[in-house]
Amino acid sequence: MSKTSETNNNVILEVKGLKKYFPVHRGFLQRVVGWIKAVDGVDLGLSAG
């Protein structure tokens, strides 16, 4: 068996294209003036073992 096949059988969690943005507020009315990109387009795989 190849490593790729073994890895796919033991995957517990797989995330593709994860994005997390936080708004930037400014002014008296706390308007959103921009975004901070904490994570942008991350792929992650968690395998058993």
N, C-alpha and C positions, 0 to 999 in steps of 0.2 A: 504494500500500500504506500502511496506517496504521502509526503508531509501535508500537502493540500487536502487530501481526502481525510486524513486523520484529524486535521484541524477543524474541518467542516462538521465532523461527527461530534466533536466535543465542545462546540460553541454554546455558551450559556446566554450570552448577550451580544448583540451586534447592532451598532449604530452607524448610519451613513449620513453624511451631510449635516451634522449637528451644528446649530447656530444658536447663540444666546447673546442678545443685545440688551443694553441698559439705557434708558432715556436720560438725557442731560437736561435738567430743569434750570431756568434762569428767570429772574425778574419777580416782581410783586405777585403776579398771577401764576407763577411757576409753570410757564409755558415750556414745552419741549423744544429745545433749540438744536438738538443733535442727538447722536447715539454713540455709545461706546460699545465696540465689538469685543466681547470677552472671548468668544469662540466663534469661528466662522468657517464652516465647511469641514469639520473634523470627522474622520472615520475611525471607529474604535471597535475592537473585537475582544471579548473576554471568553477564554476557554477554560474548561474544567481541568482541575489538576493543579 
